[in-house]
């Protein structure tokens, strides 16, 4: 539970900041030189990285994924230990001894003609022991609880995979947005350069004042600064992405996917909530926590009940393995009945009752959280879709405004203040559009995660696979 909460907090920070068809390149990215992510050496050339490649590699090498699998292995081992209490235990023992006994020490004064000290004499004993719990409800319910804990560990690992997928997709989308900002800033710099050249020509012709040239030059330098800032942000984002997918930080790579805007298919809150309650690993883990608490309580209650055990052994006893050896055996059935245990069982039952109430309350609260996640994700997607459409229209209007301002300036009707303001409007509208596309794509990814289909559903809603 703690690890799930920590991973979800990491996703919140990311959001606030904003396969069957695998190719040979994808295989090379996933298993570079047959080594793990940390041991792999950077390739001398830039590798193409699709969104599917990034997700596939993260699922193989991300440290949270590996730790989740270790937790599953540990939980299975604990369950196997609990199961061993219900299975037969077989042991064997072979002993060869030489004994000398003082009969007088045991109260035998001796018989006529028999000394009080007997021996030394050899003794050989080879034996097979069997023990089996015939009826042990405590062990049975304890085994059930540990089996449920193993299921919880598996569900936690599945939830971790979904969080890692969402984190990787988020970083990839951010990197794509940063790349788009570089392209937009470069185009704005080219426009600013052309307008500066136009201002210089008009000044030489005596049509504009020198202030217009200075203003155009300042706008060009500002546009160049935006290009540098966008390039810097892009390189930092690529390092974050490489770290998340355990790609060597010195390995150059090229993002090959653009992940454009695509509306989400219509879906109702009721349908999405039903899918989430059936599919989300964290909600199913919360249900399993209730089952484990119920089994733990049953195990505590069962400590008051009798238990039936069987013990048996068979072997050979003699002076040597071949001299005077004869087979012997014993079979013992026993019933253990607890009478008084100093209140320990009552205390364990009370503790189990408290834990069970806690788990049931957590499950009820978790259901509300699931519904909240689904509703918020759908709301974010719809708002982001509207923002994309508004930003697109704003871009068109800003481009028209810039064109008209440029024509008025070239004709000498006005100074280039209108041009500078129009350039700023274009830059703002373009950045809003890029941010809107990212927000919409991430909202779709978050919605897929909210309904429990992060590992496969995210790629589908983003249009990266059928």
N, C-alpha and C positions, 0 to 999 in steps of 0.2 A: 504493500500500500504506500509506504514512504517513497519507494523509488518511482512509482507511477506519479505521485504528486510532484516530485522534483522534476521529472521529465516534462510534465504539463506546464510547470512554471517556466522552464527553458523555452517552450514553445510560445508562451505569452510574451517573453522578452523579444523573441524573433518577430512576432506579429506587431508589437509596438514599434519596433525600429523600422520596419519595412526595409529468354526467355525463349520459348519455341522458335522464335524468329531471330534469335541473337546472331549477330554478324561476327566475323572473325575479329573485328576491332573490339566489339563488346567483350568477347571472350578474353582478349588480351588485356582489357582494362580490369576485368573481374579477377583474373588469375595471372598477374604479371609474372612471367618467368617461373611460374609454379610456386611462387612464394607468397607469404602473407603481406598485408599492407605495409607494415613497418619494415620488413626485410627487403621489399622490392626496391630495385634501383630505377631511377628515372630513365626513361627512354630518350634517345638523342633528338627525337622529332616530336612536334606537338601532336597529341592524340585527340581525335574527335571524340567528344563526350555528349551522348544524347541523354535525355532525362531518364530513359529506361536504364541506360548504362550506370548512371549515378545511383539510382535506386538499387539496382542489382548488386553493385559493389558495396553499398552501405549495409545491405542485408547480410553480406558475407563477412565484412571486416569491422564494422562499427563496434566499439568496445562495449556499448550497452547491450547490443545483441549477444555478444560473447558472454557477458556476465549473466544475462538472462538464461542462456543455455546452461551455464554452470549451476545456477539456482535450481533449474529443473533436474539436473543430474543429482544434486544434493538431496532434493526432496524425494526423488525416487529411491535413493539409497536409504533414507530414513524410513520410507514405507517398507522397503525390503526387510529392514531390521524388525519392524513391527510384525510383518508377516511371519518371520521366523519363530515367533512365540506360538504360532498356531500349527507349525509343521513338526514332524517327528525329528528328534535329535538322536543321532547315532554316534557313538564313540567306541573306541576299542582300547584295550590296555593289556599289555603283556609284561609280566614281572617275573624275575628270578631272584630269590632271596635265600639267605642262609640264616637260620635262627637258632638261638640257644635261650631256653626259658628257665627261670627260677620258679619252680612250682611253689616253694615256700612263701614267695612274695604274694601269691594269690590265695594263701590260706591252706594249701595242701601240705600236710606234714610229711607226706610220702607214704608209699605202700611198701609192704615187705618186699625186699629185693629190688625196689625201685629207688634210684637216687632222687634227691630233691631238685637237682639241676639236670635238665634234659637237653640233649643236643651237643653240638650243633647238628642241624639237619637241613637239607635243602628243601625249597618249596617253589614250584613253578605254577603260575596262574595266568592263563590267557583268556580274555573275556570280551564279549561284545555287549554294550549297554544301549538300551532304547528307552527314551522318555517321550511321552506324548500327552499334550493337554486334550483331554476328552471333551470337557465342557469348561470354558473360561470366557465368560461374557465380557469381563474387563478387557482381556486381550483382543477379543473380537471387535468390540466397539473402538478400541484404541487403533486397531488396524484400519477400520473404516475411516477414522478421523485422519490418519496419515495418508490414506489413499486420496482423500479429498484435498489435503494440503498439496499433494503432488499435482492434482488437477489445477489447483490455484496457481502453483508455480508455472505450469504450462500456459495458463491463461495470462498470467503476468508477462511471460515471455512473448506471447502473441501481442499483447497490448504494447509492449516495448517495441516490437517490430513496426507496429502501426505508427507509433510516435516517431521512430527513426525515419520512416518513409515520409511522414509529414514534414519533419525537420529538413530532410534532404530536398524534398520538393520545394519547400519554402526558400531555401538557400539558392536553388537553381533558378527559381522565379525571380528572386531579387537580383541575381547576376544577370539574367536576361533583361531585366528592367534597367540595370546599370549600363548594359551594352546599348540599349535603345537610347538612353540619355546621352551616351557618347556620340551616337549617330546624329541625334537631334542637335546637340551642342555644336558639332562639326558643321552641320548644315547652317546653323545660325551664324557661325563664324564666317562661313563663306559668304552669306548674305551681307553680314556686317562689313566684310572686306570689299565686296562689290559696291556697297553704298558709300564706303569711304573713298573708293576710287572715283565714284560719281561726284562726290562733294569736292574732291581735289580738282576734277575737270571743270566743274561749274565755277569754282573760285578762280581758276586760271582764265576762264572766259568772262570774269567779272560779274557773274550772275548771283553769287552768294557771298556772304561775309566769311572771314577766317574762323569765326566762332563755330560755324557749321562744320568746318573741317575738323576742328578740335573735338567737337561733340561726336562726330562720326568715328574719329580715331579712338576716343574713349570707349565708345560702344564696341568697337572691334576688339580692344584689349579686354574688355569685360567678357565678351564672348569667348575669347581665347582662354581666359581664366576658368570659365565654365567647362571647357573641354578638358583642361588639366584636372580639375576637381572630379569630373565624371570618370576619367581614366584611372585616377587614384582609387576612387571608390570601387571601381570594377575589379581592379587587381586585388584589393583587400577582400572583396567578396569571393573571389575565386580561391583565395587561400582558405577562407572559412569553409567553402564547399569541399575543397581537397581534404581538409582536416576531418570533416564529418564523414567522408567516404573512405578515409584512410588511404588516400592517394599520396605518394611522396610529394612533399611540398615543393621540391625542385622540379617536378614534372610539368612541363608546359602542356596545356590542353586547350581545345577550342570548343565552345558550346555550339552544338549544331542545331538545336531546336529553338524555335522562336516562341512557341506557346501563345498563339494569338488569342484574341477575345472570342469566346464561343458561349452563347447563352446556355444556361443549365436547363435541362428538360424539366417540364412542369412536374412538381410532386407536392403532395399535401403533407401537412404537418403530421396528421394521424398515420399516414402510411410510413413516413420516415421514422416516427417514434416507434411504431411496431417493429420495423427492421432493427432499430437500435437496441430495443429491449431483447431481441432475439439473437443479435449478432455481436454486440459490443463485448469484448473480452473482459473489460474492467467491471461491467455490470454482472456478467456471468460469474466472475471471480467473487464479487460481493455476495451473490447467491450461494456460491460454494462455501464462503466463509460461514454463513448461517448453518449449512449442512455440517461443516466440520465442528462448529460449536455444539450442535445437537448431539453429534457422535461423542464428543468429549464429555458432555453431561451424562450420556448413557453409560459411558465407561466409568465415570465416577460413581454413579448409582450402583453399577454392577459389582463394585468392590464390597458391597454388603451381602452379596449372594454367594452361595457355595460354589466351589470349583472341583471338578473331577479330573484326576491325573492318573496316568498309567506309567509304571516303570518296570522294566524287565531286563534280564541279562542272561546270557548263555555263554558257557566257556568250558575250559578244561583245567583241572587241578591235579597235580601230582608232584612227586619228588623231582622229576625231570620231565621234559616233554615226552619222553618215551617210557619212563619208569613209573609204574603205579598211577599213570594218568587216567583220569575218568571224567566224563562230561557231567557238568552240573548246570542248573538254571534256577531262576527265581522270577516270579511274576507278582507285582504288587499293584493293587488298585487302591487309590486313596481319595477321600473326600475332605476338602478343607472348608470348614465352616467358620466364618468370622463371628466372634462373639462381642468383643469389646476392643476398639482400636483408638481409644482416647480422643474421640471426636474428629479424627483425621478425615474420615469419609464424609462426615457432615460438612466440614470446612471445604473439602474439594467440591462437593455438590453445590454449595453456596457460591463458590468461585466460578464454577461452570455456568450456573444460572445467571450470574452477573455478566459474564462474557457473552452468553447467548442473547440476553436483552440488548447488549451493546451492538452486536452484529445485526440484529433485526432492525434496530433504529438506524444503523448505518445504511442498510439496504433500502429502507423507506426513503431516507434522505438522498441516496444515490439515484433513485428513480427520478426524483425531481431534478437532480443535476443533469441526468441524461436528457430529459425533456428541455431543460434550459439550453443545453449545448445545441440540440437540434434546432430549436426556435431561433437562437442567436445566429447560427450558421446560415439558416435560410434568410433571415433578415439582412445579414451582412451581404449575402449574394445579391439579393434584390436591390439593395441600396447601391452596391458597387456597380451593378448593371446600369442603373439609372445614371450614375456618375460618369460611366464610360460614354454613354450616349450624349450627355450634356457636354463633356469634355470634347467629344468629336465635333459637335456643332460649334463649340467655342473656337476650336482650331480653325474650322472653315471660315468663321467670321473674322478671326484675327489675321488669317492669311489675306483675306479680301481687304481688310483695313490696311495692312502693310503694303499691299500692291497699290491701293489708291493713294496712300501717303507718299510712296515712292514716285508715283507719276506726278503728283502735285509738286513734289520737291524738284524733280527733273525739269518740270515746266517752269520753275521759278515762281510758282504761285504762292508757296509757303516755304518756311525754313524746315530744317530736318528735325525739329522737336517732335512733330507728329510722327516722323519716321522712327525716331528712337522709342517713343511711347508705343508705337505699333510693334516694334521688335520685342519690347518687353512683354507685350500682350501675347505674342506668338510663343515666346519662351515659356511663359506661365501656363498657357493653354496646353502646350505640348507636354510639359512636365505633369500637368494634371491628368492628361490622357494616359501617359505611361503609368502613373501611380494608380489610376483607376483600373487599368488592365491587370496590373499586379494584384490589386486588392480583390478584384473579381475572381481571378484564378486561385488566389489563396483561399478566398471564401468558399469556392467550390471544393478545394482540397480539404478544408476544415469541415465542410458538410459531410464529405465522404468519410472522414475520420469519425465524425460525430455519430454516424449511423453504423459504425463498426466495419466498414469496408475499405480501410485505408490502404492495405497492401495491394489490392487489385482495383478497388473502386476509384482511387485517386487518378490513376493513369487513364481510366475510362472517361471520367468526367472532364479531364483536361484534353481529351481527344488525341492522346498519344498512342492509343491502341484500341482495336475494335472491342 
